[in-house]
Amino acid sequence: MTVGASRRVLLALGDRRLARRYPITADVEFTALGSDGVALQGFGRTVNLSTGGVLFESDEVLQAGMRIELVIAWPARLNNAVALNLCVSGRVARSTANSHAIRIREHEFCLRGRYRPAGLRFRAPAVPRVAAAVRFGVEARPRTLASSA
């Protein structure tokens, strides 16, 4: 059976996922930002992961649509020696009593112990000055001491 055919079978059975889920259980530390701007921090455990999302369990109450960052203690070590965290940013897609599904927007592996989710790590990418100037029709030139006076 080809990949396309197996995908059609899954769709016919009601599975709409685009990516395969992997049953990885790992500790999670998270920071979520509510619509009121208040940050909520908590701990939990992953149920499964895919390239597009994370399902984890926690006792904290999360609302769909909240911005969230997860720090997942990755179970494998780099070169069998270096402990890693999978740092994920995204939004809460759905949430039940203690199970939360996250849609991944960004991810990266970080050395464990060097990153704490004290503040929101992932932010909207800054627009480079030259690109912004071109977009708004302004001549982009570097500032010098003479031109900044």
C-alpha positions in Angstrom: 0.0 0.0 0.0 1.4 3.4 -0.9 1.7 6.3 1.5 -1.2 8.1 -0.3 -3.4 5.1 -0.1 -2.7 4.5 3.6 -3.4 8.2 4.3 -6.8 7.9 2.5 -7.6 4.8 4.6 -6.8 6.8 7.8 -9.0 9.7 6.6 -11.8 7.3 5.9 -11.6 5.9 9.4 -11.8 9.5 10.9 -8.1 10.2 11.7 -7.5 13.7 10.3 -3.9 14.1 11.6 -1.3 15.1 9.1 1.6 13.8 11.1 2.3 10.5 12.9 2.1 10.6 16.8 4.9 9.1 18.8 4.1 7.8 22.3 6.9 9.7 24.1 6.6 10.1 27.9 8.8 12.9 29.3 8.6 15.6 32.0 7.3 19.0 30.9 7.7 22.5 32.3 5.5 25.2 30.7 4.7 28.8 30.7 1.3 29.9 29.3 0.1 33.4 28.6 -3.6 34.1 29.2 -5.6 36.7 27.3 -5.3 39.0 30.4 -1.5 38.9 30.0 -0.9 36.9 33.2 1.7 34.1 32.8 0.8 30.7 34.3 3.6 28.3 35.0 3.3 24.6 35.7 4.6 21.1 35.3 3.3 18.0 33.5 4.1 14.9 31.5 3.8 14.3 27.7 1.5 11.7 26.4 2.6 11.9 22.7 4.3 14.1 20.2 4.3 14.7 16.5 5.9 17.2 14.1 2.8 19.4 14.5 1.8 19.1 18.1 2.2 17.9 21.6 -0.3 16.2 23.9 0.5 16.5 27.6 -1.1 16.1 31.0 -1.1 18.7 33.8 -3.2 19.7 36.8 -3.2 23.3 35.6 -6.3 24.7 33.8 -5.4 26.0 30.3 -7.8 27.6 27.8 -7.8 27.0 24.1 -6.0 29.8 22.2 -3.5 30.5 25.0 0.1 31.1 23.9 2.4 28.5 25.5 5.9 27.4 25.7 7.0 23.9 26.7 10.3 22.7 27.9 10.4 18.9 27.4 13.1 16.9 29.0 14.2 14.9 25.9 14.6 11.2 26.8 17.7 10.7 24.5 21.1 12.2 25.0 23.2 13.9 22.3 26.2 11.6 21.7 25.0 9.5 24.7 26.4 12.3 26.9 24.7 15.6 26.6 21.2 16.1 28.2 18.8 18.0 25.9 15.5 19.8 26.2 13.0 20.2 23.4 11.8 23.8 23.6 8.4 24.3 21.9 6.3 27.3 21.4 2.7 27.4 20.1 -0.9 27.7 21.1 -3.3 25.5 23.1 -5.5 23.8 20.5 -7.8 22.1 22.9 -7.9 21.4 26.6 -9.8 19.0 28.9 -9.7 18.6 32.6 -6.0 17.6 32.7 -5.1 16.9 29.1 -3.8 19.7 26.8 -3.1 19.6 23.0 -0.6 22.1 21.7 -0.2 23.2 18.1 3.6 23.7 17.5 4.7 27.0 15.9 8.4 26.8 16.7 10.8 24.3 18.2 14.4 23.8 19.0 16.7 21.6 21.0 18.5 23.3 23.9 21.1 22.1 26.3 19.4 21.1 29.5 20.1 23.5 32.4 20.8 26.5 30.2 17.2 27.4 29.4 14.5 28.1 31.9 11.0 29.2 30.8 11.1 32.3 33.0 9.8 34.5 30.2 8.4 33.9 26.8 11.4 32.8 24.7 10.0 32.7 21.3 8.8 36.0 19.9 7.6 37.2 16.5 10.7 37.7 14.3 11.9 41.2 14.1 11.7 42.9 10.7 15.2 43.8 9.6 15.7 47.6 9.2 16.6 47.4 5.5 13.6 45.2 4.7 11.2 47.4 6.7 12.6 50.5 4.9 12.2 49.0 1.5 8.6 47.9 2.3 7.6 51.4 3.5 9.4 53.2 0.6 12.1 54.8 2.8 15.7 55.0 1.8 17.7 52.7 4.0 21.1 54.0 4.8 23.3 53.4 7.9 23.3 56.0 10.5 26.6 57.8 11.1 27.5 60.3 13.8 27.0 63.1 11.3 23.6 61.9 10.2 22.3 61.2 13.7 22.8 64.7 15.0 
